[in-house]
């Protein structure tokens, strides 16, 4: 991302504003910032929904795997960036758990054997294989969000973006989603971008934090513990949430998931 500024129709100023950073495979990047700083807008620019589906004035560039997102279609970019939104019901469209994961792969016109293999692998990894014939409506809120994560995983995209995936969930649902994310993160072969207000859960996974200030500018960018613990007063002042509770892993050179066996 280079000098990215996005201004929605009717807005008087861009948000985010002139933001630049790189993300690499294996990183889990937690995006923080007060309401209106442009966090969700930034995520929509990563897979081309802005400017192709959501109109906005854009300056600067976003490239994923060498592809300029403004020059490629959302369908093309979906093989590079998979999205999981905060409301799973907004992105679930089929009648069974299995068909839901297979749906996007079928739209890519992949061979049948590959569709079946990817779908089974994703559902097994996310813990939903035994419920593959169920209607998604029968899953809990956390289960439906896990299904949305399975859909993203099956795409094989090297970047997975999650925009407040636990915002509408109860504590059990939050635990379910982060258990699924733990398996996903442990593979270390993807970049994950996470917008999340639940810092207690996110701190166990994130390796890096990007903070947008009230004006949408990049305020901080660095290791998650350094940014959150080193700038607590500034984060509270700008309305970026409360600091997480102390963790037994705090101060470790690597996050807890890197030293734990895969579930």
Secondary structure, 3 states (H helix, E strand, C coil): CEEEEEEECCCCCCCCCCECCCCCCCCEEEEEECCCCCHHHHHHHHCCHHHHCCCEEEEEECEECCEECCCCCHHHHCCCEEEECCCHHHCCCCCCHHHHHHHHHHHCCCCHHHHHHHHHHHHHHHCCHHHCCCCHHHCCHHHHHHHHHHHHHHCCCCEEEEECCCCCCCHHHHHHHHHHHHHHHHCCCCEEEEECCCHHHHCCCCCEEEEECCCCCEEEEEEHHHHHHHCHHHHHHHCCCCCCCCCCCCCCCCCHHHHCCCC
